[in-house]
């Protein structure tokens, strides 16, 4: 067992060295602000705080905490250049999950209580600036149909809804108010008719799907940051790459609680799906 652990540790170090060599040797990359979006995946208290779900479960949250100031600085630079920063919030109350995902959680004995709606754990970490866009998902992938995108400035009622526990949904339904499932369906309906000429109107009305928004806005480049490298960041990278988006992956702005998987996944993504570099090399 010790020999195997040593072998894994050695391999992890090799992957870390390769990733950092690629990122540090990469040239500066200047993006077109009108065609670029900055995605911040799942930087929430439950994933990045010792008092949160991950910390209490014994996972190492230090890498996520380490990237927070890097992400915050990148967000500020992006916003100053007119690039929207979209924060992704996962909501994992079991009754919001699709059956196969819920069954998987139950099979691996992942207890309910991770990023539940309306809890402190589901909130974005407080080290980040305010987002321009807010993407809610009850799935690993930011591109899943079980997501919706909205502008928090235009839709304060959705922000208020997200602050309420899931137990309030039945009460809200009786008042003919929308719940998470309604927003998912609305996003799908609006996405089906989204165009460059009506996307702003649709956003003013409510919510849209992520991919539909990007296409309507003419976005072709996504800067992906956040956590966790081998789960939701991986899902975002794969979803974006297979849809044809150009990907920038600042390695010092991506984190995971599993160091072995973190470096291996980054190396794989840098070979097949996106450009590895450091955050300071992204130019606006």
C-alpha positions as CSV (number, residue, x, y, z in Angstrom):
1,X,0.0,0.0,0.0
2,X,2.8,2.4,0.9
3,X,4.5,1.6,-2.4
4,X,1.3,2.3,-4.3
5,X,0.8,5.6,-2.4
6,X,4.4,6.6,-3.2
7,X,3.8,5.8,-6.9
8,X,0.7,7.9,-7.0
9,X,2.4,10.8,-5.2
10,X,5.3,10.6,-7.7
11,X,2.9,10.6,-10.7
12,X,1.0,13.5,-9.2
13,X,4.2,15.5,-8.9
14,X,5.0,14.7,-12.5
15,X,1.6,16.0,-13.7
16,X,1.9,19.1,-11.5
17,X,5.3,19.9,-13.0
18,X,4.1,19.4,-16.5
19,X,1.0,21.5,-16.0
20,X,2.9,24.4,-14.5
21,X,5.6,24.2,-17.1
22,X,3.0,24.5,-19.9
23,X,1.1,27.3,-18.1
24,X,4.2,29.3,-17.2
25,X,5.7,29.0,-20.7
26,X,2.4,29.9,-22.4
27,X,2.4,33.4,-24.1
28,X,0.0,36.1,-23.1
29,X,-3.4,35.7,-24.6
30,X,-5.5,38.7,-25.5
31,X,-9.2,38.1,-25.7
32,X,-11.9,40.1,-27.5
33,X,-14.0,41.4,-24.7
34,X,-17.1,41.5,-26.9
35,X,-16.8,37.7,-27.5
36,X,-15.6,36.5,-24.1
37,X,-17.2,35.4,-20.8
38,X,-15.5,34.6,-17.5
39,X,-17.1,31.6,-15.8
40,X,-16.6,31.1,-12.0
41,X,-17.7,27.5,-11.1
42,X,-19.1,26.6,-7.7
43,X,-17.0,28.8,-5.4
44,X,-19.4,28.3,-2.5
45,X,-19.0,28.0,1.2
46,X,-19.8,24.3,1.3
47,X,-16.8,23.6,-1.0
48,X,-14.3,26.1,0.2
49,X,-14.7,26.5,3.9
50,X,-13.7,24.3,6.8
51,X,-17.1,24.9,8.3
52,X,-18.8,23.9,5.1
53,X,-19.7,20.4,3.8
54,X,-16.3,19.6,2.2
55,X,-14.3,20.8,5.2
56,X,-16.5,18.9,7.7
57,X,-16.2,15.8,5.6
58,X,-12.4,15.9,5.8
59,X,-11.7,17.2,2.3
60,X,-8.8,19.5,1.7
61,X,-10.2,22.9,0.9
62,X,-6.8,24.7,0.9
63,X,-6.4,24.7,-2.9
64,X,-9.8,26.4,-3.3
65,X,-9.0,29.0,-0.7
66,X,-5.7,29.6,-2.4
67,X,-7.3,30.4,-5.8
68,X,-9.9,32.8,-4.4
69,X,-7.8,36.0,-4.5
70,X,-6.6,35.1,-8.0
71,X,-10.2,34.6,-9.2
72,X,-11.3,37.8,-7.5
73,X,-8.5,39.8,-9.3
74,X,-9.3,38.2,-12.6
75,X,-13.0,39.0,-12.2
76,X,-12.2,42.7,-11.5
77,X,-10.0,42.9,-14.5
78,X,-12.6,41.3,-16.7
79,X,-15.4,43.5,-15.5
80,X,-13.3,46.6,-16.0
81,X,-12.8,45.5,-19.6
82,X,-16.5,44.9,-20.2
83,X,-16.3,41.1,-19.9
84,X,-19.2,39.6,-17.9
85,X,-18.3,37.4,-14.9
86,X,-20.8,34.6,-14.6
87,X,-20.9,32.8,-11.2
88,X,-22.2,29.2,-11.1
89,X,-24.1,28.1,-8.1
90,X,-24.9,24.4,-7.6
91,X,-28.1,23.5,-5.7
92,X,-28.1,19.9,-4.6
93,X,-31.2,19.3,-2.5
94,X,-32.0,15.7,-3.4
95,X,-35.5,16.4,-4.7
96,X,-34.1,18.9,-7.2
97,X,-31.8,16.3,-8.7
98,X,-32.7,14.2,-11.7
99,X,-33.3,10.5,-10.8
100,X,-30.0,9.1,-12.0
101,X,-27.9,11.8,-10.2
102,X,-29.9,11.3,-7.0
103,X,-29.5,7.6,-7.2
104,X,-25.7,8.0,-7.7
105,X,-25.5,10.2,-4.6
106,X,-27.4,7.7,-2.6
107,X,-25.3,4.8,-3.9
108,X,-22.1,6.3,-2.8
109,X,-23.8,7.3,0.5
110,X,-23.3,11.1,-0.1
111,X,-25.6,12.5,2.6
112,X,-28.1,15.2,1.7
113,X,-26.9,18.6,3.0
114,X,-24.4,19.8,0.4
115,X,-25.2,23.2,-1.2
116,X,-28.8,23.0,-0.1
117,X,-30.9,26.0,-1.3
118,X,-31.2,28.9,1.1
119,X,-28.3,27.7,3.3
120,X,-25.0,29.4,4.2
121,X,-23.2,26.6,2.4
122,X,-24.8,27.3,-0.9
123,X,-23.8,31.0,-0.9
124,X,-20.9,32.2,-2.9
125,X,-17.7,32.8,-0.9
126,X,-17.5,36.4,0.3
127,X,-14.1,37.1,-1.2
128,X,-15.5,37.6,-4.7
129,X,-16.9,40.8,-6.3
130,X,-20.5,40.8,-7.3
131,X,-21.3,38.8,-10.4
132,X,-22.8,40.2,-13.6
133,X,-24.6,37.0,-14.4
134,X,-25.8,34.1,-12.1
135,X,-26.1,30.5,-13.3
136,X,-28.0,28.1,-11.1
137,X,-27.6,24.3,-11.7
138,X,-28.9,21.1,-10.1
139,X,-26.4,19.1,-12.1
140,X,-22.6,18.9,-12.4
141,X,-22.6,20.5,-15.9
142,X,-23.2,24.2,-16.5
143,X,-24.6,23.2,-19.9
144,X,-27.2,20.8,-18.5
145,X,-31.0,21.5,-19.1
146,X,-31.2,21.6,-15.3
147,X,-29.8,25.1,-15.2
148,X,-30.9,28.6,-15.7
149,X,-29.1,31.9,-16.2
150,X,-30.2,35.3,-15.0
151,X,-29.1,38.8,-14.3
152,X,-29.3,39.4,-10.5
153,X,-29.7,43.2,-11.0
154,X,-32.7,42.6,-13.3
155,X,-34.2,39.7,-11.3
156,X,-33.9,40.5,-7.6
157,X,-36.9,38.2,-6.9
158,X,-34.8,35.2,-8.1
159,X,-32.0,36.2,-5.7
160,X,-34.6,36.4,-2.9
161,X,-36.0,33.0,-3.9
162,X,-32.6,31.4,-3.8
163,X,-32.2,32.6,-0.2
164,X,-35.2,30.5,0.9
165,X,-34.9,26.9,1.9
166,X,-36.4,24.2,-0.4
167,X,-39.1,23.5,2.2
168,X,-40.8,26.8,1.2
169,X,-41.5,25.6,-2.3
170,X,-44.9,24.1,-1.5
171,X,-46.0,27.3,0.1
172,X,-44.7,29.3,-3.0
173,X,-46.5,27.0,-5.4
174,X,-49.8,27.7,-3.6
175,X,-49.1,31.4,-4.2
176,X,-48.6,30.7,-7.9
177,X,-44.9,31.6,-7.5
178,X,-42.1,30.0,-9.4
179,X,-39.8,27.3,-7.9
180,X,-36.5,25.9,-9.2
181,X,-38.2,23.4,-11.5
182,X,-40.3,26.2,-13.1
183,X,-37.1,28.2,-13.8
184,X,-35.5,25.2,-15.4
185,X,-38.5,24.8,-17.7
186,X,-38.6,28.6,-18.4
187,X,-34.9,28.6,-19.4
188,X,-35.5,25.8,-21.8
189,X,-38.5,27.5,-23.4
190,X,-36.7,30.9,-23.7
191,X,-33.6,29.2,-25.1
192,X,-35.6,27.7,-27.9
193,X,-36.5,31.2,-29.2
194,X,-33.3,33.1,-28.2
195,X,-31.7,35.2,-30.8
196,X,-29.2,38.1,-30.9
197,X,-32.1,40.5,-31.3
198,X,-34.3,39.3,-28.4
199,X,-31.8,38.0,-25.8
200,X,-31.8,41.2,-23.8
201,X,-35.6,41.2,-23.7
202,X,-35.6,37.5,-22.6
203,X,-33.2,38.3,-19.8
204,X,-35.3,41.2,-18.7
205,X,-38.3,38.9,-18.6
206,X,-36.6,36.1,-16.6
207,X,-34.2,33.4,-17.3
208,X,-32.5,31.6,-20.3
209,X,-30.2,28.6,-20.9
210,X,-26.5,29.2,-20.7
211,X,-25.5,28.0,-24.2
212,X,-28.4,29.9,-25.8
213,X,-27.3,33.1,-24.1
214,X,-23.7,32.6,-25.2
215,X,-24.6,32.0,-28.8
216,X,-27.1,34.9,-28.9
217,X,-24.4,37.2,-27.5
218,X,-21.8,36.0,-30.0
219,X,-19.5,34.6,-27.2
220,X,-16.9,32.3,-28.6
221,X,-14.3,32.3,-25.8
222,X,-14.8,31.2,-22.2
223,X,-12.3,31.6,-19.4
224,X,-13.1,28.8,-16.9
225,X,-12.2,29.1,-13.2
226,X,-13.4,27.7,-10.0
227,X,-13.9,24.2,-8.5
228,X,-13.8,21.3,-8.4
229,X,-11.3,20.4,-11.1
230,X,-12.4,16.8,-11.6
231,X,-16.2,17.3,-11.2
232,X,-18.0,20.5,-12.1
233,X,-15.0,22.3,-13.7
234,X,-14.5,19.1,-15.8
235,X,-18.2,19.1,-16.7
236,X,-18.0,22.8,-17.8
237,X,-14.8,22.2,-19.8
238,X,-16.3,19.2,-21.6
239,X,-19.6,20.9,-22.2
240,X,-18.0,24.0,-23.6
241,X,-15.4,22.2,-25.7
242,X,-17.9,19.9,-27.4
243,X,-20.0,23.0,-28.3
244,X,-17.1,24.6,-30.0
245,X,-16.1,27.3,-27.5
246,X,-12.5,28.4,-27.3
247,X,-11.3,27.7,-23.7
248,X,-8.8,29.5,-21.5
249,X,-7.9,27.6,-18.4
250,X,-5.9,29.6,-15.9
251,X,-4.3,26.9,-13.7
252,X,-3.9,29.2,-10.7
253,X,-7.6,30.0,-10.7
254,X,-8.8,26.3,-10.8
255,X,-8.9,24.1,-7.7
256,X,-9.9,20.7,-6.4
257,X,-9.9,18.9,-3.1
258,X,-8.2,15.8,-4.6
259,X,-4.7,16.8,-5.5
260,X,-4.1,13.7,-7.7
261,X,-7.1,14.2,-9.8
262,X,-6.6,18.0,-9.9
263,X,-3.3,17.9,-11.7
264,X,-4.2,14.9,-13.9
265,X,-7.4,16.5,-15.1
266,X,-5.7,19.8,-15.8
267,X,-3.1,18.1,-17.8
268,X,-5.7,16.2,-19.8
269,X,-7.8,19.3,-20.4
270,X,-4.7,21.2,-21.6
271,X,-3.9,18.5,-24.1
272,X,-7.4,18.0,-25.5
273,X,-9.7,20.8,-24.7
274,X,-8.3,24.2,-23.7
275,X,-5.3,26.5,-23.4
276,X,-3.4,26.2,-20.0
277,X,-1.9,29.5,-18.8
278,X,-1.7,31.6,-15.7
279,X,-4.3,34.2,-14.8
280,X,-2.0,37.1,-15.3
281,X,-1.5,36.1,-18.9
282,X,-5.1,36.6,-19.8
283,X,-5.2,40.0,-21.3
284,X,-8.4,42.1,-22.0
